[in-house]
Amino acid sequence: MKIVGVETFLVPPRWLFLKITTDSGVAGWGEPVVEGRAHTVAAAVDELSDLLIGADPARIEDLWQTMTRGNFYRGGPVLSSAVSGVDQALWDIKGKVLGVPVHELLGGPVRDRVRMYGWIGGDEPAEIAERAAQRIEAGYTAVKMNVGGRMRTLESMREVGAAVARVAAAREVLGPDRDVAIDFHGRVSPALARVLCRELEPLFPMFVEEPVVPELSGELARICASTTIPIATGERLYSRWDFQGVLSSGIAIAQPDLSHAGGISECRRIAAQAETHGVALAPHCPLGPIALASCLQVDLASPNALIQETSLGIHYNVGGDTLDHIVDKSVFALHDGHVERLTAPGLGIEIDEAAVRAAAEHGHRWRTPTWRHADGSHAEW
């Protein structure tokens, strides 16, 4: 069996899908994208196609090594994301050829279902409370929310209080039996992260995500030591080597992104690496259905998997949503806050190719918003 086709699709709202076709007629799907740089990643996939066309898709590890190490200049988000999507598609092909879901090829399932969490947005406590109630009604037992918008290096008592009030509004609706996670989104300085964590501790967050930008990962040990809130990070780390120092800093949860950190192959290794540090796995996934299915395959085979993010209904999804491009939408249905084990071959989903091609006719040029502080200086988004 040989690879004969590599095709990418720009799919709204901000995704990039990949189809790899073989001479046997079996095709695999992947989701290689850097949000805001989809066209750039598509170009990287096109370059990788020179290695892929004519290759045996069953040699996943050999192809992974060649794609990641076969050039003098390596790594970074664009190349790693391109490799991620290819890797997902290769695993999809292998599972389909063998007639088993990918997690069976990773050692078999260690659980029968995966707990999920959904996003809630909103700037005011009343709005957040309403969104949290909607997520409960949809079947979630856990939600995630941003701590706030633009954050200065040090914030006033009023702004810190407003952030706490927003989380308190969600906690009141969720009660003691459900969970709220808080995304700092790298918007916060190390000093402010410690202040916010201290003030948020009484609300018992499930975790605080990405308290600082990855460039400041050296500060994570001090942040972790200063709070009882579990710290999570990893969406902007692209390999097991990127995670190496972070895992020993005291974080509680590793969040590799299956569309950024080398796909199923590398994220399964990161999960095992995290396990040696007593760190849980919660893959980052504010993306489409292929990325989500890939995450679930790793979750099902990883003993330390804790919970899975889904982008269904997230505020970014304007013009398209997670279920729009799959045939059987029930595979992601929630049962008591969980998705049941995927059992179909490959990634466990069937892509509606006609819907993908129709969406790609419109494409997108989604870009990361540019934020500025009141004084005109750049603010982290």
KAJOLIN-V292169 format. One record per residue. SS is DSSP state (H for helix, E for strand, L for the rest). PSI is psi in whole degrees, 0 to 359 (999 if undefined). OMEGA is omega in degrees with one decimal (* if undefined). Layout:
BEGIN
ss = {SS;SS}
psi = {PSI;PSI}
omega = {OMEGA;OMEGA}
END
This chain:
BEGIN
ss = {L;L;E;E;E;E;E;E;E;E;E;L;L;L;E;E;E;E;E;E;E;E;L;L;L;L;E;E;E;E;L;L;L;L;L;L;L;H;H;H;H;H;H;H;H;H;H;H;H;H;H;H;L;L;L;L;L;L;L;H;H;H;H;H;H;H;H;H;H;L;L;L;L;L;L;L;H;H;H;H;H;H;H;H;H;H;H;H;H;H;H;H;H;H;H;H;H;H;L;L;E;H;H;H;H;L;L;L;L;L;L;L;E;E;E;E;E;E;E;L;L;L;L;L;H;H;H;H;H;H;H;H;H;H;H;H;H;L;L;L;L;E;E;E;E;E;L;L;L;L;L;L;L;L;L;L;H;H;H;H;H;H;H;H;H;H;H;H;H;H;H;H;H;H;L;L;L;L;E;E;E;E;E;L;L;L;L;L;L;H;H;H;H;H;H;H;H;H;H;H;H;H;H;L;L;L;L;E;E;L;L;L;L;H;H;H;H;H;H;H;H;H;H;H;H;L;L;L;L;L;E;E;E;L;L;L;L;L;L;H;H;H;H;H;H;H;H;L;L;L;L;L;E;E;L;L;E;L;L;L;L;L;H;H;H;H;H;H;H;H;H;H;H;H;H;L;L;L;L;E;E;L;L;E;L;L;L;L;H;H;H;H;H;H;H;H;H;H;H;H;H;L;L;L;E;L;L;E;E;L;L;L;L;L;L;L;L;L;L;L;L;L;L;L;L;E;L;L;H;H;H;H;L;E;E;L;L;E;E;E;L;L;L;L;L;E;L;L;L;L;E;L;H;H;H;H;H;H;H;H;H;H;L;L;L;L;L;L;L;L;E;E;L;L;L;L;L;E;E;L;L}
psi = {135;151;130;349;140;116;135;154;122;111;123;148;330;31;166;119;154;135;125;125;143;165;351;353;349;134;149;152;144;172;84;113;144;118;123;353;36;319;322;317;323;321;322;320;318;320;319;335;336;329;331;318;125;351;160;115;345;342;65;312;319;317;320;313;319;317;323;332;358;5;148;323;124;164;191;161;324;306;316;324;321;314;322;312;320;315;316;315;323;318;323;316;313;317;319;319;319;350;28;154;155;322;335;330;349;12;357;161;142;359;161;347;163;128;142;155;151;160;149;141;184;145;335;149;319;320;319;318;318;317;322;318;323;321;322;316;327;352;3;147;4;145;163;147;156;149;333;187;235;134;125;169;317;136;159;164;323;314;320;318;324;321;316;320;323;315;322;324;319;316;322;320;320;328;186;348;355;169;148;129;151;123;115;343;24;16;354;141;160;319;315;327;318;321;311;317;319;316;335;346;318;342;359;60;149;317;162;126;138;66;331;163;155;335;338;28;337;343;353;323;317;322;313;320;342;355;155;353;130;135;134;145;167;355;338;31;137;5;170;332;323;325;344;307;327;320;334;5;347;5;156;334;128;136;60;149;123;344;1;324;47;11;202;317;307;323;331;323;320;321;316;322;318;322;326;346;6;26;134;166;132;83;138;134;75;37;207;191;331;316;318;315;321;316;314;325;318;317;317;335;359;118;330;11;132;308;157;131;143;146;3;118;7;153;342;334;76;118;1;150;175;326;358;340;21;150;308;100;346;345;335;14;143;137;108;43;6;156;132;158;130;131;347;155;155;225;349;8;156;118;136;92;325;320;322;313;324;317;322;340;331;323;200;162;51;135;147;131;147;120;150;148;171;333;3;354;160;140;142;133;999}
omega = {-177.7;173.7;-178.9;-178.3;176.0;-173.1;178.6;-177.9;173.2;-172.1;175.7;12.3;-176.0;-171.5;171.0;177.4;-178.7;173.3;174.3;-176.8;177.9;-179.7;176.6;-177.9;177.2;179.6;176.6;-177.7;176.2;-179.1;179.9;-177.8;160.2;-177.8;-176.5;179.2;-175.4;-179.8;179.8;178.8;176.3;177.3;178.0;176.1;178.6;177.1;179.0;-178.8;176.6;176.2;-169.8;-177.2;-178.5;-178.8;176.0;-176.3;-179.9;-178.4;-172.4;-176.0;179.3;178.1;178.7;179.8;-179.3;179.8;-175.1;-174.4;-173.7;178.0;-178.8;178.3;-169.3;169.3;-178.1;-173.9;-175.0;-180.0;-178.6;178.8;176.2;177.4;-178.6;-179.2;176.8;-179.4;177.1;-177.6;178.8;175.8;177.6;178.3;-176.2;178.2;179.6;179.6;-178.0;177.0;-179.0;173.0;-175.0;-176.9;174.9;179.1;178.5;179.2;179.5;-176.6;172.1;177.8;-177.8;-180.0;-176.4;176.7;-175.4;167.4;179.3;-179.3;165.6;177.0;178.8;-178.9;-176.9;-178.8;-178.7;178.9;179.0;178.1;179.4;179.8;178.3;178.2;178.1;179.0;175.9;179.5;179.5;175.0;179.8;172.5;178.3;178.4;173.5;-178.4;173.9;178.1;-179.0;-179.2;-179.8;-179.8;175.4;-178.5;172.7;-177.1;-179.9;176.0;179.3;-178.0;176.8;178.1;179.4;177.7;179.3;-179.1;178.8;179.0;179.4;178.7;177.1;-178.6;-179.1;179.5;-175.4;-178.8;-174.8;-174.7;177.6;-171.5;172.2;173.6;-174.2;-179.5;173.9;171.5;-178.9;-177.2;-165.7;175.2;177.5;-179.5;-179.6;177.3;179.9;178.4;-178.0;179.0;178.1;-177.1;-177.6;-175.9;-178.7;-179.8;173.0;176.4;175.3;173.3;168.4;-174.7;176.0;-179.0;177.5;177.3;-176.3;177.1;-179.2;-179.4;176.0;178.8;-174.5;-178.8;179.1;178.8;179.9;-178.5;-174.1;-173.2;173.1;178.7;174.7;-179.2;179.7;175.8;172.9;-176.1;178.4;170.7;-163.7;-179.5;176.6;177.6;175.6;-177.9;-169.1;-179.3;-178.6;-177.4;179.3;-177.3;-178.2;177.4;-179.2;-171.2;174.2;-175.1;175.0;178.6;-176.1;176.0;179.8;-168.4;172.4;175.0;-178.2;-176.0;-176.3;-177.9;172.4;176.8;177.6;178.0;179.0;177.1;178.1;-179.1;-179.5;177.5;-176.3;-177.0;179.8;179.4;174.3;-173.4;176.6;-178.6;172.5;-170.8;-172.0;-170.8;-179.0;176.1;-179.2;178.9;178.2;177.7;-177.2;177.3;177.6;178.3;-175.8;-177.5;-174.4;-178.3;-174.7;177.2;-175.1;-173.7;-175.7;174.3;170.2;-178.8;-177.8;178.8;179.4;-173.8;176.1;-168.7;176.3;-177.9;178.3;179.2;-168.1;-174.1;-170.7;-170.0;175.8;-175.6;-178.8;-175.8;-176.4;-177.3;179.3;-179.5;-179.9;173.0;-177.3;176.5;-176.5;167.3;-179.8;-178.4;176.6;-174.3;179.8;-178.3;179.4;-180.0;175.0;177.7;174.5;-178.9;173.7;-173.1;178.3;178.5;178.4;-178.6;177.9;179.2;-177.8;175.5;177.2;179.7;177.2;171.0;-179.4;178.4;175.1;178.2;174.7;-178.3;174.8;175.4;-178.8;-179.8;176.9;-179.5;-177.9;176.5;177.6;174.6;*}
END
